[in-house]
Amino acid sequence: MGKPRILVHICCAPDALYVARSLGANYEVTGFFYDPNIQPKEEYDLRLEEARKVAGMLGIALLEGPYDVDRWTALTLKFKDEPEKGRRCDVCYAMRLQRTAEAARDADIGMFTTVMSLSPWKKTRTMNRIGRLFASRYKVGFLEADFKKKDGFRKSILMSREAGLYRQDYCGCLYSRNWKNHGHEKARRDKDGQS
């Protein structure tokens, strides 16, 4: 009997390389790139191309969802001034995990998960709670995980460097890029006593 199938939501190639390779020991992995939060479009295209590269390296199929940036913007706009890990991120997780659960059901793949829990900047418990909700709604299983455990994040950095993958320096949305460029820098200056 073969391995159970799992649909793995991918937000970026470095996370996908570590997580999909790890899951491949126990599952038949199919990747799913659905990230309408990623802006600008040039950044989205770059991350998608890198995800395709990883799929090729690992010999896994990669499904590609639509670039629903207008829908994402409409859903998150009222939370645009929230800090990272605020309610905007919860809405973003929900949008992507719902579409992943739906894609798993439509592809007759019995389980799904996301690589996002590898990031120390993501709320793993929140993602797992949302994943369970959509698993129940779409009648598929959800693999709850915290892939950053057992030094997963550091290992992913090393693996992606060895593979020559592009590593982004912000989550993907313009709000997080602005936070990185402005809010985070201001917080650093405040901490250092600079103005």
C-alpha positions in Angstrom: 0.0 0.0 0.0 1.3 3.5 -0.9 1.8 6.5 1.3 -1.1 8.7 2.1 -1.4 11.8 -0.1 -1.1 15.3 1.4 -1.5 18.7 -0.2 1.0 21.1 1.2 0.3 24.8 1.0 3.5 26.6 -0.1 4.2 30.3 0.6 7.9 30.3 -0.4 10.5 27.9 -1.8 12.9 27.8 1.2 10.1 26.7 3.5 8.8 24.3 0.9 12.2 22.6 0.5 12.5 21.8 4.2 8.9 20.9 4.9 8.1 18.9 1.7 11.3 17.0 1.9 10.6 16.1 5.6 7.0 15.1 4.9 8.1 13.0 1.9 9.3 10.3 4.3 5.7 9.5 5.3 3.4 11.1 2.6 3.0 11.4 -1.1 3.4 15.2 -1.3 1.7 17.6 -3.7 2.5 21.2 -3.4 0.0 24.0 -3.6 1.0 27.6 -4.3 -1.8 30.0 -3.4 -0.6 33.3 -2.1 -2.6 36.3 -3.2 -1.1 38.2 -0.4 2.3 38.5 -2.1 2.9 41.9 -3.7 4.1 43.4 -5.9 3.4 41.0 -8.8 7.1 40.8 -9.6 7.7 39.4 -6.1 4.8 36.9 -6.6 6.2 35.7 -9.9 9.7 35.3 -8.4 8.4 33.2 -5.5 6.2 31.1 -7.8 9.1 30.4 -10.0 11.2 29.4 -7.0 8.4 27.1 -5.8 8.4 25.4 -9.2 12.1 24.9 -8.9 11.7 23.2 -5.6 8.9 21.0 -6.9 11.3 19.9 -9.7 14.1 19.3 -7.2 11.9 17.1 -5.0 10.0 15.4 -7.9 6.6 16.5 -6.6 3.6 17.9 -8.4 2.8 21.5 -7.9 -0.8 22.9 -8.2 -1.1 26.6 -8.7 -4.0 28.7 -7.4 -5.2 32.0 -8.9 -3.6 35.3 -7.9 -6.6 36.7 -6.1 -4.9 39.9 -5.0 -8.0 42.0 -5.3 -10.0 39.7 -3.0 -7.1 39.5 -0.5 -6.9 43.3 -0.4 -10.7 43.6 0.1 -10.6 41.1 3.0 -7.6 42.7 4.8 -8.0 46.4 4.1 -9.6 47.3 7.4 -6.7 45.7 9.2 -4.0 47.4 7.1 -2.6 49.3 10.1 -2.3 46.3 12.4 1.2 45.1 13.3 2.6 41.8 12.1 0.8 38.9 13.8 -2.3 41.0 14.1 -5.8 40.3 12.9 -4.8 40.9 9.3 -2.6 37.9 9.4 -5.4 35.7 10.8 -7.6 36.8 7.8 -4.7 36.0 5.5 -4.1 32.5 7.0 -7.8 31.8 6.7 -8.1 32.8 3.1 -5.1 30.6 2.1 -6.0 27.6 4.3 -9.6 27.6 3.1 -8.5 27.5 -0.6 -6.0 24.8 0.3 -8.6 22.6 1.9 -10.9 23.2 -1.0 -8.1 22.3 -3.5 -7.4 19.1 -1.5 -11.0 18.1 -1.7 -11.3 18.9 -5.4 -8.1 16.9 -6.1 -9.2 14.0 -4.0 -6.2 14.4 -1.7 -7.3 13.3 1.8 -5.2 15.7 3.9 -3.6 19.1 3.8 -1.2 21.2 5.8 0.9 24.4 5.3 4.6 25.3 5.4 3.8 28.6 7.2 4.3 27.2 10.7 8.1 26.9 9.9 8.3 30.7 10.3 9.0 32.2 13.7 6.9 35.2 12.5 3.7 33.2 12.1 1.1 32.2 14.8 1.2 28.4 14.7 -1.7 27.8 17.1 -3.9 30.2 15.1 -3.1 28.5 11.8 -3.7 25.0 13.3 -7.1 26.1 14.7 -8.1 27.6 11.3 -6.8 24.5 9.5 -9.0 22.2 11.7 -12.0 24.4 10.9 -11.6 24.1 7.1 -10.7 20.4 7.3 -14.1 19.8 9.0 -15.9 22.1 6.5 -14.4 20.4 3.4 -14.3 16.8 4.8 -10.5 16.4 4.5 -7.8 15.8 7.1 -5.5 18.5 8.4 -2.0 17.8 9.6 -1.4 20.1 12.6 2.3 21.0 12.7 4.9 23.3 14.1 7.7 22.8 11.6 10.0 25.3 13.3 10.4 22.7 16.1 13.6 20.6 16.2 15.5 23.6 14.7 13.4 23.4 11.6 13.7 27.1 10.7 17.5 27.1 10.9 17.7 23.9 8.9 15.5 25.4 6.2 17.9 28.4 6.0 20.9 26.1 5.5 19.1 23.9 3.0 17.9 26.9 0.9 21.4 28.4 0.9 22.9 25.1 -0.3 20.2 24.9 -3.1 20.8 28.6 -4.1 17.1 29.6 -3.5 15.9 33.1 -3.2 15.0 34.0 0.4 12.7 36.9 0.8 13.0 39.4 3.7 9.3 40.1 4.3 6.2 38.0 4.6 4.8 38.9 1.2 2.1 41.6 1.6 2.8 45.2 1.1 1.8 45.9 4.7 4.5 43.6 6.0 7.0 45.1 3.7 6.1 48.6 4.9 6.3 47.3 8.5 9.7 45.9 7.9 10.9 49.1 6.2 9.4 51.5 8.7 7.9 50.2 11.9 10.6 47.6 12.6 13.3 50.1 11.9 11.6 52.7 14.1 11.3 50.1 16.9 15.0 49.3 16.6 15.9 53.1 16.8 13.6 53.5 19.8 15.2 50.6 21.6 18.7 52.0 20.8 17.6 55.5 22.1 17.8 57.0 18.6 15.3 59.3 17.1 
